[in-house]
Amino acid sequence: MKSFRPLWIALRAAVLATAVFWVALFIVNRSGWQAPLGATEPVVFFVVFFLGLLMVGVKG
């Protein structure tokens, strides 16, 4: 079962990131803000992705 631990962690992270994305998109849509050229969803995705990278902490 130890071999499935990374897969389980990745699945939980994906579910959490998806939930954060949809909640953020819901809030943005309810506020009435729209990105130019209909790029609202990609902008929200990029922000959630970038914040996720910052939370993980890229180590060099």
BARO-374616 format. One record per residue (C-alpha): residue number from 1; x, y, z; residue in one letter. Coordinates in nm, 2 decimals. Layout:
// BARO-374616
<rec><resi>NUM</resi><c1>X</c1><c2>Y</c2><c3>Z</c3><resn>A</resn></rec>
...
END
This chain:
// BARO-374616
<rec><resi>1</resi><c1>0.00</c1><c2>0.00</c2><c3>0.00</c3><resn>M</resn></rec>
<rec><resi>2</resi><c1>0.29</c1><c2>0.23</c2><c3>0.05</c3><resn>K</resn></rec>
<rec><resi>3</resi><c1>0.34</c1><c2>0.24</c2><c3>-0.33</c3><resn>S</resn></rec>
<rec><resi>4</resi><c1>0.00</c1><c2>0.40</c2><c3>-0.38</c3><resn>F</resn></rec>
<rec><resi>5</resi><c1>0.07</c1><c2>0.69</c2><c3>-0.14</c3><resn>R</resn></rec>
<rec><resi>6</resi><c1>0.21</c1><c2>0.93</c2><c3>-0.40</c3><resn>P</resn></rec>
<rec><resi>7</resi><c1>-0.09</c1><c2>0.86</c2><c3>-0.62</c3><resn>L</resn></rec>
<rec><resi>8</resi><c1>-0.33</c1><c2>0.92</c2><c3>-0.33</c3><resn>W</resn></rec>
<rec><resi>9</resi><c1>-0.16</c1><c2>1.25</c2><c3>-0.25</c3><resn>I</resn></rec>
<rec><resi>10</resi><c1>-0.18</c1><c2>1.36</c2><c3>-0.61</c3><resn>A</resn></rec>
<rec><resi>11</resi><c1>-0.55</c1><c2>1.27</c2><c3>-0.63</c3><resn>L</resn></rec>
<rec><resi>12</resi><c1>-0.63</c1><c2>1.47</c2><c3>-0.32</c3><resn>R</resn></rec>
<rec><resi>13</resi><c1>-0.43</c1><c2>1.77</c2><c3>-0.45</c3><resn>A</resn></rec>
<rec><resi>14</resi><c1>-0.61</c1><c2>1.75</c2><c3>-0.78</c3><resn>A</resn></rec>
<rec><resi>15</resi><c1>-0.95</c1><c2>1.74</c2><c3>-0.62</c3><resn>V</resn></rec>
<rec><resi>16</resi><c1>-0.86</c1><c2>2.03</c2><c3>-0.39</c3><resn>L</resn></rec>
<rec><resi>17</resi><c1>-0.72</c1><c2>2.24</c2><c3>-0.67</c3><resn>A</resn></rec>
<rec><resi>18</resi><c1>-1.04</c1><c2>2.18</c2><c3>-0.88</c3><resn>T</resn></rec>
<rec><resi>19</resi><c1>-1.26</c1><c2>2.28</c2><c3>-0.60</c3><resn>A</resn></rec>
<rec><resi>20</resi><c1>-1.06</c1><c2>2.60</c2><c3>-0.54</c3><resn>V</resn></rec>
<rec><resi>21</resi><c1>-1.07</c1><c2>2.68</c2><c3>-0.92</c3><resn>F</resn></rec>
<rec><resi>22</resi><c1>-1.45</c1><c2>2.64</c2><c3>-0.94</c3><resn>W</resn></rec>
<rec><resi>23</resi><c1>-1.51</c1><c2>2.85</c2><c3>-0.62</c3><resn>V</resn></rec>
<rec><resi>24</resi><c1>-1.28</c1><c2>3.12</c2><c3>-0.74</c3><resn>A</resn></rec>
<rec><resi>25</resi><c1>-1.45</c1><c2>3.12</c2><c3>-1.09</c3><resn>L</resn></rec>
<rec><resi>26</resi><c1>-1.79</c1><c2>3.14</c2><c3>-0.92</c3><resn>F</resn></rec>
<rec><resi>27</resi><c1>-1.68</c1><c2>3.44</c2><c3>-0.71</c3><resn>I</resn></rec>
<rec><resi>28</resi><c1>-1.53</c1><c2>3.61</c2><c3>-1.02</c3><resn>V</resn></rec>
<rec><resi>29</resi><c1>-1.84</c1><c2>3.55</c2><c3>-1.23</c3><resn>N</resn></rec>
<rec><resi>30</resi><c1>-2.07</c1><c2>3.68</c2><c3>-0.95</c3><resn>R</resn></rec>
<rec><resi>31</resi><c1>-1.86</c1><c2>3.99</c2><c3>-0.91</c3><resn>S</resn></rec>
<rec><resi>32</resi><c1>-1.92</c1><c2>4.07</c2><c3>-1.28</c3><resn>G</resn></rec>
<rec><resi>33</resi><c1>-1.55</c1><c2>4.10</c2><c3>-1.37</c3><resn>W</resn></rec>
<rec><resi>34</resi><c1>-1.46</c1><c2>3.96</c2><c3>-1.71</c3><resn>Q</resn></rec>
<rec><resi>35</resi><c1>-1.11</c1><c2>3.94</c2><c3>-1.87</c3><resn>A</resn></rec>
<rec><resi>36</resi><c1>-1.06</c1><c2>4.07</c2><c3>-2.22</c3><resn>P</resn></rec>
<rec><resi>37</resi><c1>-1.13</c1><c2>3.84</c2><c3>-2.51</c3><resn>L</resn></rec>
<rec><resi>38</resi><c1>-1.31</c1><c2>3.59</c2><c3>-2.28</c3><resn>G</resn></rec>
<rec><resi>39</resi><c1>-1.00</c1><c2>3.48</c2><c3>-2.10</c3><resn>A</resn></rec>
<rec><resi>40</resi><c1>-1.15</c1><c2>3.47</c2><c3>-1.75</c3><resn>T</resn></rec>
<rec><resi>41</resi><c1>-1.12</c1><c2>3.10</c2><c3>-1.70</c3><resn>E</resn></rec>
<rec><resi>42</resi><c1>-0.75</c1><c2>3.08</c2><c3>-1.82</c3><resn>P</resn></rec>
<rec><resi>43</resi><c1>-0.67</c1><c2>3.38</c2><c3>-1.59</c3><resn>V</resn></rec>
<rec><resi>44</resi><c1>-0.83</c1><c2>3.22</c2><c3>-1.29</c3><resn>V</resn></rec>
<rec><resi>45</resi><c1>-0.66</c1><c2>2.89</c2><c3>-1.37</c3><resn>F</resn></rec>
<rec><resi>46</resi><c1>-0.32</c1><c2>3.06</c2><c3>-1.40</c3><resn>F</resn></rec>
<rec><resi>47</resi><c1>-0.37</c1><c2>3.24</c2><c3>-1.06</c3><resn>V</resn></rec>
<rec><resi>48</resi><c1>-0.47</c1><c2>2.91</c2><c3>-0.89</c3><resn>V</resn></rec>
<rec><resi>49</resi><c1>-0.19</c1><c2>2.72</c2><c3>-1.05</c3><resn>F</resn></rec>
<rec><resi>50</resi><c1>0.07</c1><c2>2.99</c2><c3>-0.96</c3><resn>F</resn></rec>
<rec><resi>51</resi><c1>-0.05</c1><c2>3.01</c2><c3>-0.60</c3><resn>L</resn></rec>
<rec><resi>52</resi><c1>-0.03</c1><c2>2.63</c2><c3>-0.58</c3><resn>G</resn></rec>
<rec><resi>53</resi><c1>0.33</c1><c2>2.64</c2><c3>-0.70</c3><resn>L</resn></rec>
<rec><resi>54</resi><c1>0.41</c1><c2>2.91</c2><c3>-0.44</c3><resn>L</resn></rec>
<rec><resi>55</resi><c1>0.25</c1><c2>2.70</c2><c3>-0.16</c3><resn>M</resn></rec>
<rec><resi>56</resi><c1>0.45</c1><c2>2.39</c2><c3>-0.26</c3><resn>V</resn></rec>
<rec><resi>57</resi><c1>0.77</c1><c2>2.59</c2><c3>-0.26</c3><resn>G</resn></rec>
<rec><resi>58</resi><c1>0.99</c1><c2>2.51</c2><c3>-0.56</c3><resn>V</resn></rec>
<rec><resi>59</resi><c1>1.33</c1><c2>2.40</c2><c3>-0.43</c3><resn>K</resn></rec>
<rec><resi>60</resi><c1>1.64</c1><c2>2.44</c2><c3>-0.63</c3><resn>G</resn></rec>
END
